[in-house]
Amino acid sequence: MNKWFGNRSFYRKVMIVAMPIMVQNAITNFVSMLDNIMVGRLGTDPMSGVAIINQLIFVFNLCIFGGLSGIGIFTAQFYGKGDNEGIRYTMRLQILSAAILTALFAAAFWLTGDRLITLYLHSDGGGGDIGETFRQAGKYLTVMYAGFLPFALTQVYSSTLRSCGETMVPMEAGIAAVLVNLVGNYILIYGKFGAPALGVEGAAAATVLSRFTELAITALWTHLHADRYPFITGMYRGLFRIPGRLVRTILVKAYPLLLNETLWAGAQAALTQCYSIRGLSAVASLNISQTISNVFNVSFIAMGSAIAILLGQQLGAGKIRQAREDAVRLTVFSVLICLAFGALEFAVSGLFPRM
């Protein structure tokens, strides 16, 4: 029994790491859900346009997550060894990776955005206006470009802090971002308190503002606590100074995860495009279901991050046998957590489309 299950203190340690990650990831997806709910009140065409762009941005988000998570495994190991210089190297590599991926996706969307949007536009005879949906999607994407880099850098800081055992600050920053997004949506979408009614552009602007808020809180907190996390000192002075051997080691181990996440997210986008042949109403309905599913999917995303952090710290500290034993228990616990979240999603799934 002890081989498969841990004691109470074991699960307390796991949840101390996993719960804030779950909350933060749920908040990230909740931001998208807020946009969908509040834009949905404008009509099907604006909601479908936002849905198409969010599906494309979902690929970018997962690509950033995959690329940084692989590097974060090494950050946790360096933290376990007490190697601040090693943490500095991995964080620099995360920053550079995030910048490169952001530039690549921004360029791809800029050059092919109209064609990508068009792939999702098919008439179903239900009254949806393809031209209006295309226009709304383009307006939303134009504003969302500004949020790409702050989102990516936030993930860098959050990933590094979590790997070093600090999970509360990223969660609190995420909560602040949701509040900013909620208030911004109300004011900018509908034109409250004397502001112009910007519709989907207002939703995008509120989301971008929330991204900058989250980055500001996370980054400022980290730099103001340099005594606690000395690796942040001099981080940007030698941004390109990373040992080549370490870069090669990380690339070999970490970037298959980047490829995995990118292919999976791309496959989800392709499936949505296939369903979109049924018409704009199919895009809108898929958007509702996928947005809700993403909120519940935080169970396996958070547990994956928690496992990487906990086992990475043990491996870095040389506790190989303990890491092997805990890996089995963590796998079993992850499966049980996912079953519980799946059952909860099934139980409440009928409530969300009505929103």
SENU-713637 format. One line per field, with one value per residue (C-alpha): residue in one letter; x, y, z. Coordinates in Angstrom, 1 decimal, always signed. Last residue first. Layout:
N
mitor = A/...;
c1 = X/...;
c2 = Y/...;
c3 = Z/...;
END
This chain:
355
mitor = M/R/P/F/L/G/S/V/A/F/E/L/A/G/F/A/L/C/I/L/V/S/F/V/T/L/R/V/A/D/E/R/A/Q/R/I/K/G/A/G/L/Q/Q/G/L/L/I/A/I/A/S/G/M/A/I/F/S/V/N/F/V/N/S/I/T/Q/S/I/N/L/S/A/V/A/S/L/G/R/I/S/Y/C/Q/T/L/A/A/Q/A/G/A/W/L/T/E/N/L/L/L/P/Y/A/K/V/L/I/T/R/V/L/R/G/P/I/R/F/L/G/R/Y/M/G/T/I/F/P/Y/R/D/A/H/L/H/T/W/L/A/T/I/A/L/E/T/F/R/S/L/V/T/A/A/A/A/G/E/V/G/L/A/P/A/G/F/K/G/Y/I/L/I/Y/N/G/V/L/N/V/L/V/A/A/I/G/A/E/M/P/V/M/T/E/G/C/S/R/L/T/S/S/Y/V/Q/T/L/A/F/P/L/F/G/A/Y/M/V/T/L/Y/K/G/A/Q/R/F/T/E/G/I/D/G/G/G/G/D/S/H/L/Y/L/T/I/L/R/D/G/T/L/W/F/A/A/A/F/L/A/T/L/I/A/A/S/L/I/Q/L/R/M/T/Y/R/I/G/E/N/D/G/K/G/Y/F/Q/A/T/F/I/G/I/G/S/L/G/G/F/I/C/L/N/F/V/F/I/L/Q/N/I/I/A/V/G/S/M/P/D/T/G/L/R/G/V/M/I/N/D/L/M/S/V/F/N/T/I/A/N/Q/V/M/I/P/M/A/V/I/M/V/K/R/Y/F/S/R/N/G/F/W/K/N/M;
c1 = -24.2/-26.7/-23.8/-22.2/-24.8/-24.9/-21.3/-21.7/-21.7/-19.4/-16.8/-16.9/-16.4/-13.5/-12.0/-12.2/-10.7/-7.9/-7.1/-7.1/-4.7/-2.4/-2.3/-1.3/+1.5/+2.6/+2.9/+5.0/+7.3/+7.6/+9.5/+11.9/+12.5/+13.3/+15.8/+17.6/+17.8/+20.9/+19.6/+19.1/+17.1/+14.9/+14.4/+13.5/+11.1/+9.1/+9.2/+8.5/+5.7/+4.1/+4.2/+2.5/+0.0/-0.8/-1.4/-3.3/-5.8/-5.8/-7.8/-10.9/-10.6/-9.6/-12.8/-14.9/-13.2/-13.4/-17.2/-18.0/-15.7/-17.1/-20.5/-19.4/-17.4/-20.4/-22.7/-20.4/-20.9/-20.5/-17.1/-16.1/-15.8/-12.7/-11.2/-11.8/-10.0/-7.1/-6.9/-6.8/-4.1/-2.0/-2.4/-1.1/+1.7/+2.9/+2.7/+4.7/+7.3/+7.9/+8.2/+10.7/+12.5/+13.4/+15.9/+18.0/+17.7/+18.6/+21.8/+22.8/+22.2/+24.3/+27.2/+27.0/+27.3/+24.9/+26.0/+23.4/+21.5/+24.7/+23.4/+19.8/+20.0/+22.5/+20.7/+17.8/+19.8/+19.9/+16.3/+15.7/+18.0/+16.7/+13.3/+12.4/+13.4/+11.0/+8.1/+8.6/+8.6/+5.4/+3.4/+4.4/+3.8/+0.3/-0.6/+0.8/-1.3/-4.4/-3.9/-3.7/-7.0/-8.7/-7.5/-8.8/-12.2/-12.3/-11.4/-14.2/-16.8/-15.2/-18.0/-16.3/-15.6/-17.9/-18.3/-19.3/-18.7/-20.0/-16.7/-14.4/-15.9/-17.2/-14.2/-11.7/-13.4/-13.2/-9.7/-8.3/-9.9/-8.5/-5.0/-5.1/-6.0/-3.1/-0.7/-1.9/-1.2/+2.2/+3.0/+1.7/+3.9/+7.3/+9.2/+12.2/+10.6/+7.5/+9.5/+11.2/+7.9/+6.2/+9.0/+9.2/+5.4/+5.1/+7.6/+5.4/+2.2/+4.0/+5.3/+2.0/-0.2/+0.4/-0.6/-4.0/-5.1/-4.8/-6.2/-9.5/-10.0/-9.3/-11.7/-14.5/-13.9/-14.0/-17.1/-18.7/-17.9/-19.1/-22.5/-24.3/-28.0/-28.3/-27.5/-24.4/-21.8/-18.1/-15.4/-12.7/-10.1/-10.7/-9.2/-5.9/-5.9/-6.3/-3.6/-1.0/+1.7/+0.8/-0.1/+3.2/+5.2/+3.6/+4.2/+7.9/+8.5/+6.8/+8.7/+12.0/+11.3/+10.1/+13.2/+15.4/+13.7/+13.7/+17.4/+18.1/+16.0/+18.1/+21.4/+20.3/+19.1/+22.6/+24.2/+22.0/+23.1/+21.5/+21.5/+17.7/+17.4/+19.6/+17.3/+14.2/+15.7/+16.5/+12.9/+12.0/+13.7/+11.1/+8.3/+9.4/+9.1/+5.9/+4.1/+5.2/+3.9/+0.7/+0.1/+0.9/-1.5/-4.1/-3.6/-5.0/-8.1/-8.4/-8.5/-11.3/-13.3/-13.1/-14.6/-17.3/-18.2/-18.3/-20.6/-22.8/-23.9/-22.8/-23.6/-21.2/-18.4/-19.0/-19.1/-16.2/-14.0/-14.7/-13.9/-10.5/-9.7/-10.9/-8.2/-5.5/-7.3/-7.5/-3.8/-3.1/-5.5/-4.0/-0.5/-1.5/-2.9/+0.0/+2.9/+1.1/-0.9/+2.2/+3.5/+0.1/+0.0/+3.3/+2.3/-0.8/+1.0/+1.9/+0.1/+1.2/+4.3/+2.8/+0.0;
c2 = +31.7/+29.0/+27.1/+26.8/+25.0/+21.7/+20.9/+20.9/+17.2/+16.3/+18.8/+17.5/+13.9/+15.0/+16.9/+13.8/+11.5/+14.0/+14.0/+10.2/+9.9/+12.5/+10.7/+7.5/+9.3/+11.1/+7.8/+6.2/+9.3/+9.4/+6.1/+7.1/+10.5/+9.0/+6.7/+9.5/+11.9/+13.8/+17.3/+18.1/+14.9/+15.8/+19.3/+18.0/+15.4/+18.1/+20.7/+18.3/+16.6/+19.9/+21.0/+17.8/+18.1/+21.6/+20.7/+17.6/+19.4/+22.6/+20.8/+21.9/+25.5/+24.3/+22.2/+25.3/+27.2/+24.1/+23.7/+27.4/+27.7/+24.5/+26.1/+29.3/+27.4/+25.1/+28.1/+29.5/+26.6/+22.8/+23.4/+24.7/+21.2/+20.6/+23.9/+22.9/+19.7/+21.6/+23.9/+20.9/+19.3/+22.5/+22.4/+18.8/+19.5/+22.5/+20.7/+17.8/+19.9/+21.9/+18.7/+17.4/+20.7/+19.9/+17.0/+17.6/+21.4/+21.4/+19.4/+21.6/+24.8/+23.4/+22.6/+26.1/+27.8/+30.8/+34.4/+35.9/+37.7/+38.9/+42.1/+40.9/+38.5/+40.5/+39.8/+37.5/+34.5/+36.0/+34.8/+35.7/+38.7/+39.5/+39.9/+43.2/+41.7/+38.8/+41.0/+43.4/+40.6/+38.9/+42.1/+43.8/+40.6/+40.1/+43.7/+43.6/+40.5/+42.2/+45.2/+42.9/+41.2/+44.5/+45.7/+42.5/+42.8/+46.5/+45.6/+43.0/+45.7/+49.2/+51.1/+54.4/+55.2/+57.5/+55.3/+52.3/+51.7/+48.1/+46.4/+48.9/+49.3/+45.8/+44.2/+46.4/+45.5/+41.7/+41.9/+43.9/+41.4/+38.5/+40.0/+40.5/+36.8/+35.8/+37.9/+36.2/+32.8/+33.8/+35.0/+31.8/+29.2/+30.0/+26.6/+27.5/+25.7/+27.8/+31.0/+30.1/+29.1/+32.2/+34.5/+32.8/+32.5/+36.2/+36.8/+34.9/+36.8/+40.1/+39.3/+38.2/+40.9/+43.6/+41.2/+41.0/+44.4/+43.4/+39.9/+41.4/+43.6/+40.8/+38.5/+41.1/+41.7/+37.9/+37.5/+40.4/+38.9/+35.4/+36.8/+34.1/+33.7/+30.0/+29.0/+27.1/+29.4/+28.5/+30.6/+28.7/+28.6/+32.3/+33.1/+31.3/+33.2/+36.5/+35.7/+34.6/+37.3/+38.9/+35.6/+34.0/+37.1/+37.2/+33.4/+33.7/+36.8/+35.2/+32.0/+33.9/+36.0/+33.1/+31.1/+34.0/+34.5/+30.8/+30.5/+33.4/+31.6/+28.5/+30.3/+32.2/+29.0/+27.5/+30.5/+30.1/+26.5/+25.4/+21.8/+21.5/+24.9/+23.7/+20.7/+22.8/+25.1/+22.0/+21.0/+24.6/+24.2/+21.6/+23.7/+26.8/+25.3/+23.5/+26.5/+28.8/+26.3/+25.9/+29.7/+30.0/+27.2/+28.8/+32.0/+30.3/+29.1/+32.5/+34.0/+31.8/+32.2/+36.0/+36.0/+33.5/+35.7/+38.8/+37.0/+35.3/+38.5/+41.3/+39.3/+36.7/+39.3/+39.1/+35.3/+34.8/+37.4/+36.1/+32.6/+33.7/+35.3/+32.1/+30.2/+32.2/+32.0/+28.2/+28.1/+30.3/+28.3/+25.0/+26.3/+27.5/+24.0/+22.0/+23.1/+23.1/+20.2/+18.0/+18.8/+18.0/+14.8/+13.6/+14.8/+12.7/+9.5/+8.3/+5.9/+3.4/+1.8/+2.4/+0.0;
c3 = -19.3/-20.4/-22.0/-18.5/-16.5/-18.4/-17.6/-13.8/-13.1/-16.0/-15.0/-11.4/-12.6/-14.8/-11.8/-9.6/-12.3/-12.8/-9.1/-9.0/-12.0/-10.4/-7.1/-8.8/-10.7/-7.5/-5.6/-8.3/-8.6/-4.8/-4.7/-7.6/-6.1/-2.6/-4.2/-6.1/-3.2/-4.7/-3.8/-7.4/-7.9/-4.9/-6.2/-9.7/-8.2/-6.4/-9.2/-12.1/-10.1/-9.3/-12.9/-14.1/-11.2/-12.3/-16.0/-15.0/-12.8/-14.8/-17.3/-15.5/-16.7/-20.1/-20.4/-19.8/-22.6/-24.8/-24.3/-25.0/-28.0/-29.4/-29.3/-31.0/-33.7/-34.3/-34.7/-37.3/-39.6/-39.8/-41.5/-38.1/-36.8/-39.0/-37.8/-34.2/-34.9/-36.4/-33.3/-31.1/-33.2/-33.0/-29.2/-29.1/-31.6/-29.7/-26.3/-27.6/-29.4/-26.3/-24.3/-26.8/-26.1/-22.6/-22.6/-25.7/-25.4/-21.7/-22.3/-25.3/-23.3/-20.4/-22.7/-24.2/-20.9/-20.7/-21.0/-23.3/-20.6/-18.9/-17.3/-17.4/-14.4/-12.4/-9.2/-9.8/-8.7/-5.2/-4.4/-0.7/-0.7/-4.2/-2.8/-4.6/-7.9/-7.5/-6.2/-9.1/-11.7/-10.4/-9.8/-13.0/-15.1/-13.7/-14.4/-17.9/-18.7/-17.1/-19.4/-22.4/-21.4/-20.9/-24.3/-25.9/-24.4/-25.4/-28.9/-28.9/-28.1/-27.8/-26.0/-25.3/-21.6/-19.8/-16.7/-18.8/-22.5/-22.9/-23.8/-22.2/-18.7/-18.0/-19.7/-17.7/-14.4/-15.2/-16.7/-13.7/-11.3/-13.3/-13.3/-9.5/-9.1/-11.3/-9.3/-6.2/-7.8/-9.0/-5.5/-3.8/-5.5/-4.2/-4.0/-6.2/-9.2/-8.5/-8.6/-11.9/-13.6/-12.4/-13.6/-17.1/-17.3/-16.7/-19.5/-22.0/-21.0/-21.1/-24.6/-26.1/-24.7/-27.3/-30.1/-28.5/-29.9/-33.6/-32.8/-31.5/-34.5/-36.9/-35.2/-35.3/-39.0/-39.8/-37.8/-39.6/-43.0/-42.0/-40.8/-38.8/-39.8/-39.3/-42.9/-41.7/-43.3/-43.0/-41.4/-39.5/-42.4/-42.9/-39.6/-40.6/-43.9/-42.2/-39.6/-42.1/-42.0/-38.7/-37.0/-38.1/-37.1/-33.7/-33.3/-34.2/-32.1/-29.1/-29.5/-29.7/-26.6/-24.6/-25.4/-24.5/-21.2/-20.5/-21.3/-18.9/-16.2/-16.8/-16.4/-13.3/-11.7/-12.4/-10.8/-7.7/-7.1/-3.8/-5.0/-4.8/-6.5/-9.4/-9.8/-9.7/-12.4/-14.5/-14.5/-15.3/-18.7/-19.7/-18.3/-20.2/-23.7/-22.9/-21.4/-24.2/-26.8/-24.8/-24.8/-28.5/-29.5/-27.3/-29.2/-32.3/-30.4/-28.7/-32.2/-33.4/-30.2/-30.4/-33.8/-32.8/-29.8/-32.0/-34.5/-31.9/-30.2/-27.9/-24.8/-25.9/-25.5/-21.7/-21.5/-24.0/-22.4/-19.0/-20.2/-21.5/-18.2/-16.5/-18.4/-16.8/-13.4/-13.6/-14.3/-11.3/-9.0/-10.2/-9.6/-6.2/-5.4/-6.7/-4.5/-1.1/-2.5/-2.8/+0.6/+2.2/+0.2/+1.7/+5.2/+5.1/+4.1/+0.7/-1.6/-4.3/-2.6/+0.8/+0.0;
END
